[in-house]
């Protein structure tokens, strides 16, 4: 890591009026990517079956999907402080009720799961909307979104490890309670850190039922984001199926890790210098590179070659994600940024879920290689849409910039 990107990260994340929010947001997001897995372990630990565990995890996700945009809309209308402060208390309290007061055969457990999902502090959306509002140069803003993409990769890969470490000192319930409390502390820190945009935050957002979805360019971008997430979900099922077929089930975690490491390494290498190409033109090319990379697992013959294919093919993933965030910041009305970033996250989650469901249905019929082929075709289709709508994204980004709050 001797290139310029780590230095750009360091310069950005240690800057006055930026460092506090950036690092508190990291603390707030530590439990986000382990919640579903931890909930399953908690229910099993309490004596519930896998069906009950799956139900609780699904209800948590449903609460997150239903409550996320509503919570984000409150942030856009009334500022981040009150919303983050309330959710920083309600979410950990809901988790504590689920772990320590509810039973796996009662109604309180699923109700607490829904409330925990709906009240999850919106640290992701808040921080990404702050990057769009903070007084930064365009190159610095793109560096910020690349940091966000890399942070996501690190948290996705590291969340199970963090949960395992927490469980060394206690039960799954104690680990989830502690992680949720830490996340609440981070949300409180993000709520009350002082920022130069605090006085400029809009006191009231646009009162439109569709909110940021009213923008055709943003709606198209969300569609492309969802389509790009479908191959990830497909391969999430195909990878363990491939390992089973080649007698290497124990190496599945290693293969997944190579996928995440490849994405992070690709961002550090390919993003080592700022691009002069406008993001709406760069984005379709990155999606095409992602699609071509998703074809590499088709050539895998064993666990090692699959790990290598995923590491190389995954190199553009973080850059695609960073470009998506940059475009969301440019396309969305400046008064609706938090909700726009929430919808962006939900689009990715929805695409991933569709891919996992489709992968589960297809893998027994066409095998892992067949699912890899479907993932490639879907990614190639997403690239085609991205190229076809490049003009719309470019025109929308100009309009978004003119309406954004800086």
N, C-alpha and C positions, 0 to 999 in steps of 0.2 A: 504494500500500500504506500508506495512512494510517489504515486501520481498526485495531481492537484486536487482530486475530489476530497480526500480526508481533510486537507487543509481548508477547503471551502466549507466543509461541514463544521470544522472547529471554529472558523471565523464567524460563521452564522450563529452557532449554538452557544457561543460565549459572549455574544453581543449584548450590550445593555438593553433592557426592555424586551429582549427576546429570550434570553437564557432561562429566566424564571418560568415563563409559560411553557417553553419547550420541554424542560425537564420535569415539571409538575405533570405535564400531559403524559409523559412516559410512565410515571408512577401510576397515574389514573388508569392507564391502559394495560397494566400488568395482568390483571385477572381476566380481561375480556376474552382472550383466546383459550382459556382453560375451563371456562364455565360449563360448557356442555359436557365435556368429558368428566369433570369433577362431579356434576350432578348425577351422572350415571353411576359413578363409584359410590356416591353417598347413598343413593337409594339401595344399591346392592348391599352396602355395608349395614343398612338398617333392616335388611331382611327381605326387601322387595325383589320381585323377579325382573328379568330383562325387559319384559313387556311393559311393566310399570316404570322402569328406568327410562325406556325409550319414550314413553308418554310424557314423563316429567321434562325430559330434555326438549321434546317437541313443543310442549306448552311454553317453556322458557323462550324458545325461538319465536313462537307465535306472538308472545308478548312483546318481544323485541321488535318484530316486524310491524306490529300494530301500533305500538307506543312510540317507536323511534321518531317517525316523522312529526307526530304531535308534540313530543318533547322538544324537537329541534325547532318547530315553529314558535314555541314559547320563547326559545332563546333569541330567535330573530326579532320577535316583537318586543321583548322586555329585557334583553341583555342576558349575558351568560351567568351573572353572579347568583341570582336567586334560583335559577333552574339547577345549576350545578350544586349549589348548597343543599337544596331539597333532595335531589337524587343521590347525593353523597351520603345522606342519612337513610333514605327509604330503601335503597337497594341492599346495602349491607344488613339492614334490619330484616328485610324479607328473607335474605339468605339465612340469617340466624334462626328465624322462625322455622324455615324449611328443615334446617339441620337439627335443631335442638327441641322444637316444640311439636313438629308434625310427625305423623305416622304414615308408613307407606300404604296403609289401607284406608286412609281418611281423606276428606276433601281439602283439608288445610294445606297439605303438601302441594297438590297441583295449583291451588290458588296462589300460594307463595311463589311458585315457579313463574307463573304468569306475571305477577307483580314485580318480581326481580328482573325479568326481561324488559318489561315496560318502563321500569325506572332506572335501567342501567345508565350511569352518567354518560352523556354524549361527548366524551373527551375527544374521540376521533374527529367528529364533525366540527366541534368547536375549534380545535387546533387548526384544522385545515382551512376553516373559514377565516381564522385569524391570520394565517399565512397570506391569504388573499387581501386582507385589509391592512396589514402592517406596512409601513413605508419602506419597501424594498425595491431594488431594481429588478427588472424582469429575469435576469440571469440568477439573481439571488433567490427569487421566488421559485424558479425551476429547481434550484439546488435544495430548497426547502421541501418541495414535493418529492424529490428523489430520496431525501432523508426519510420522509414519511413511508415511501415504498419499501425502503430497506428495513426500516423499523418493523413494518408489518411482517416481512420475511423472518426477521429475527424472533419476533414474538410468536409467530405461528410454529416455528421449529422449536423454540425454547420453552413454550408453555407446558408441554407434557413433562419436560425435564424439571421445570420449576415446581410443578405439582408433585412429582416424585420426591424431590428434595424436601418439600414441606411435609409430605407424608412420613418421612423418616422419623420425625419427632412427634408424630401423633396419627390420628385417624384421618380419613378422607374428609369427614365433616369438619374437623378442626382446621385442616389445610384450606378448605374452601372458605371457612369463616375468616381466617386470617388474611387470605388473598383478597377477599371482598372488602375487608376493613382497610387494607392498604390502598386498594383502588379508591375507596371513599375519601381517604386522606389526600390522595393525589388530586381528586376532583375538587376538594375544598381549596387546596393550594392553587389550582388553576382558576378557581372562581375569584379569588381575592388578590391574585398577583396584579400589580399595577402595570398598565400598558398604555402606549401613546395613542391608541385608537379608542380608549374607553369613552372619551367625550364625544367621539364621532360615531359611535355605534348608534344605529337608528333606534329611536325609542319605540317605534311601531312599524311592523312589517306590512307587506301588501296583504290585504284581506281578500284573498282569492282562494276558493276551495282547491284549485289545482296547484296553487303556489308556483314553484319553479318549473313544474311540468308543463306550464303554459307555453314555454319556449320550445318551438319545434326542433331547434338545433340541439338543445339539451336533451330532449326526449330521444332523438336519434342517437346521441352519444350514449345515453343510458342503455339503449337497445344493443349497441355494439359492445358495451361493457358486459352486459349479461351474456351475450353470445360468446365473448372471449372467456368467460368463466365456465361455460359448459364443458369445454375440453378438460379443464382442471378436474371437474367432478367426474367426468368419464374415466380419466386416468387414475383417479383416486380408487376406483374399483378395479381397473385393469391391472394396476401394479401388483397388488397382492395376489390376483388371479394368475398373473404371469409367474410370480414367485412360487405359487403352489404347483403350477404345471411343470416347473423346472426343479422341483424338490428343494427349494431354498426358502421356505416360509419364514425362517428365523431372520433372514436378511432383509425383510421388507422395510424395517425402520431405517436401515442403512441406505436403501435406495431412495426413500423419501428424503432423507437428509441431503443426499447428493443433489436432488432436485432443487431444494432450497438454497444450498450452497452455490449451485450454478447460477441461480438468479441473482444472488447477492454479489458474486464475483463478476458477473456480467455487467451489473450496474456500476461497480467500482472501476472496471476497465473501460467499458463503452461510454460511461458518463464522466470520464476523467477531465474533459474540457467542455465548456458550454457550447451548445450547437447554435449556429447562426440561422438555421432553417426555422421558419415559423412553426409553432407546435402543431397547427392544424394540417400542415403538409408533412411534418415528421411523423405524426401519429399513424396514418395508414401504412407507412413504410415499416414502422415498428410492429404493427399488427401482422403484416405480411411476414416479417422475420420470425415472429412468434409462431405463426402458422407453419412455416417451413421447419422450424425447430421441433414442432409437435409431430412431424413426420419421422424423425430420427428413431423413436422407439420401434418403428416397424422393422428396422434392421437388426434389432437386438436378438441375440441367440442364447443368452444366459443372464444371470443376475449382474455380473460385472459390466457387460456391454449395455444392459439396460440402464444401469447407474450412470455410465459414461454418456449415453444418449440423452438422458434427462438433464445431466449437468450442462452439457453443451447446448441442447435445445432450449433449456430454461433460461439461458443468458439474457434474452430480451424481456423477460416477464416484468421485472421491477421497473424497467424503463417504460414499458407500456403503461404500467400502473401510475408512474409519475406523470406521464403525458396526459393520462385521463384526468388526474387531479388538477393539473394545470388548466386543461380545457374546461373543467367544471367551474373553476374559479373565474375564467374569462366569460363563459357563456351565461352563468346565472346572474340574475338581478342581484345587485350588491346588498339589497335588503333581505334576501332570501338565501344567503350563502350557507348557513348552517343546515337548513332543510335540504338544500340541493346536495350537499355532501352526504347527508343521511340517505337520500334516495340513491345516490351513487353506490354507497356501501350495500344497500339492500338489493340493488340490481346485481351486484357481484355475488352476494349470498344466494339470491334466487337462481342465477345461472348455475352456480356450483351445485345447488340442491337438485336442479333439473338434470344436470349431468350425472350426479350420483344415482338418481333414480333410474335414469336411462341405462347407465352402466350396469346397475344391478339386474335389469331386465335382459340386457344384451349379452352379458359376459358368459352365461351358460349356453347361449345359442350360437354365438360366433367366436367365442374365446377371447383371450386378452388381445391378441393381434387384431382381431376384428374390431374391438372397441378402440384400439389405438388408431385404426383407419378411420372410424367414425369421428374421433376427436380431431384428426387432421382435416377432414372434410368440413366440419363445423368451423374450425379456426380459419380455414381458407375462405369460407363464406363470410365470416366476420370481416376479414380483410377486404373482400370485395365490396361490402357495404361501406366500410370506412373510406375506401377510395372513391366510391360513388357519391358519398356525402361530404367529401372534403371541402367543396365550395360552400356548402351550407354551414359547416363548422367554422370556416374562415369568416364568413359574413356575420355569423352569430357571435363570434369572439369579439369582433369590433363593437357590436352593439352592447355586449356584456361589459366590455371595458368602459364604455361611455356611461353605463348606469351603475357601475360598482362604486361602493364607498371605499375610499382610500384614506 
